[in-house]
Amino acid sequence: MQAINHYLLTLDGFLGSAAWFPWVLLGVGLFFTLYLGFPQIRYFGRAWSIVRGKHDHSKMAGDTSHFQALSTALSGTVGTGNIGGVGLAIFLGGPAALFWMWMTAFLGMTTKFVEVTLSHKYREKTDDGTMAGGPMYFMDKALNMKWLAVIFALATIVSSFGTGNMPQVNNIAVSMEATFGIAPVVTGAVLSILLALVILGGISRIAKVTATLVPFMSVLYVIGALAVIIYNLDNLASSFVSVFADAFTGSAATGGFLGATFAYAFNRGVNRGLFSNEAGQGSAPIAHAAARADEPVSEGMVSILEPFIDTIIVCTLTGMVILSSGVWTEKHHNTFQTADVEYVQGHYSDAIDVDKSELFHYLTGQESRVQAYNGVIVIRDGEAVNQDFTLIAARSVAEEVRYTVKGFPFTGNLEIAQGKPLDLDVTIEGRSLLHSAELTTKAFTRGYFGEYGQYVVSIGLLLFAFSTAIAWSYYGDRAVTYLFGSRWILTYRVFYVAGFMIAAVADTTIVWNLAAVSIVLMTLPNLFGILLLSKEMKDTVAGYWSTSPDVEHEGSKGQTPAE
C-alpha cells in the first residue's frame, strides 16, 4: 500500500499538484468569463427560471427534466468534497485554501456553462433508446478528434472509481465507524447492495432517487452547519478575515497547525475546489446531456447553478464550521493512518518557534535540517523507550503516543525505514491534528447539538456520498457506451459495485490520492476541447438569443437577454 501511495503521489506531483495545473484550470475559466461577458452573472436569474420549468415546451427530446438533470449533476458534485474535501483543504492550506475554492467556483460557473452546452449540442440517441452525451461526443463529432474522445472516455471510467466511487464509500465507512461503531465491511456490504438496486434501473431511476435525496440532504446539512456557526458567532468575523488575509500570503502556524505557504494554499484550494464542484472536469455534462431540452444553451445555463450551490454555499458552510469552531488547529486523540505517519530524527516541539519553522519547511518541501528517521524504536507496554525521534502524524507533532496490536499494548521493536514503520500490524494512536471527514465531524460537535452534531455529518456524509456514487455510475456507463456499446454496461456496473465494496476498507489517504490523479486525467482533455470550440460556443449562445421562441417573447416585454 505504501508503494501504491508513493506512486500516486509521484504521479499527482506532475498533474494536479503541479504548479501549472491550477493556473490552467483558472485560466480557462477566466478566458471564457471574459470572452462570453460574465455569463455566470448575466444568466444566473434565467437559470433558476429554467429549472422551474418556465421555458419548457412540449415534445422536447431527452430522458430527464431540467431539475432532475441538475439534481443528478449536483448529487455527483455535492459529496465528500463538501465535507471531507474542505476539511482536507484547510488541513493542508489553512483558511486561505477556502478563498481559492471560491475563485475556482466563480470561474467554474462559466466553464461548466460551456462544457454542458457543447455536450448537450452533440448528444445522440444510443441503440437502447436513451440519450448519451458528454465531452467525448463533441470531441468526436465537432473536433473530429476520436483519439481525444477515447482518452477522455477511458479517463471517465477510471475517474468514476477514483472520484465518484471509492472516496465516497471510504468516507462513509470511516464516519459510520467513528460515530456508530459500525464496521467498515458492514457499511460497504449494505451500501453496495443499495447501490446495485439503484443503478441497475438506469438514468430514470437514478434521476428520481437523486431528485429526492439532494433537497433533503441539503436542508439537513445546512441546519447542522448553522447550529455550529451561530453557536460560535463571535469567531465568525475573524474566520472570514483569515480566509481573505491569508489568500495571497499563506497561513501562519497556529496551535498544532504548522503553517502553509501561498503556493500550497493556492494549489490545494483550487485542487479541492475542482474535486468538489467538478467544473472543467467534464463529468456534469454527461448528466445534463440526458435533459429534455431543445436548446443546448438553456441546459448550459442550468449548470451555472451547480458550482454556486456546491461550493459557494455548501463548502462555505463547512469551511466556516471548521474555522469558527477552532478544531482545525487542535490536536485530538485518534488512530493514525499509516500514510499520515512520519518519523524524523531528533526531538522537535511545536511549542518552540525554531522547531516549528524547521518542521514547516520540511513538510512543505523546502530546505530544512529535519531528516527522516531510520532505525529501531524499542517499545515496552505500548510506549517508546528511546526518544531519539519525533513522530509527525497528520502534519503535526504527535502527543501521548501509544502502540498496540489487536487492542493490546505492544512490546517489542518497531523498525523504521525512511520515516515509515515497516510492521503494519502495529497500531499507532495518540493526539494529532485531524483532516478530511474526521475534522469536519469534530467541528460539528462544537455547536448547539453538542456531541449529537456528529450524527448530522455522518448522516449527511452518507446521503451526500451515496448520491455521488449513484451519479458517477451513470457517468461511467455513458463512457462505456461510447467506447464499447450498451451491451457492456452491465459488466461495468458489476465492477463498479465491487469497487464500492472494496474501498470501504481501504486506506483513505490512498483513495484520496487516486481521486486526485483521476480527476486531472479527465480535466485536461476536456479543457483542451472546449478551448478549441470557443468560437462555436460564442456563436451558439448568440444563436440562442436570436432564435429561441421564449426569448423573443421576453423581448416583447422589454427585457434584455441577460434578464
Buried (B, 14 or more C-beta within 10 A) or exposed (E): EBEEBBEBBEBBEEBBBBEEBBBBBBBBBBBBBEBBBBBBBBBBEBBBBBBEEEBBEEEBEBBBBBBBBBBBBBBBBBBBBBBBBBBBBBBBBBBBBBBBBBBBBBBBBBBBBBBBBBBBBBBEEBEEEBBBBBBBBBBBBBBEBEEBBBBBBBBBBBBBBBBBBBBBBBBBBBBBBBBEEBEBEEBBEBBBEBBBEBBBEBBEBBBBBBBEBBEEBBEBBBEBBBBBBEBBEEBBEEBBEBBEBBBEEBBBBBBBBBBBBBBBBBBBBBBBBBBBBBBBBBBBBBBBBBBBBBBBBBBBBBBBBBBBBBBBBBBBBBBBBBBBBBBBBBBBEBEBBBBBBBBBBBEBEBEEEEBBBBBBBBBBEEEBEBEBBBBEBEBEEBBBEEEEBBBBBBBBBBBEBBBBBEEEEBEEEBEBEEBBBEEEEBBBBBBBBBBBBBBBBBBBBBBEBEEEBBBBBBBBBBBBBBBBBBBBBBBBBBBBBBBEEBEEBEEBBEBBBEBBBBBBBBBBBBBBBBBBBBBBBBBBBBBBBBBBBBEBBBEBBEEBBEEBEBBEEBBEEEEEBBE
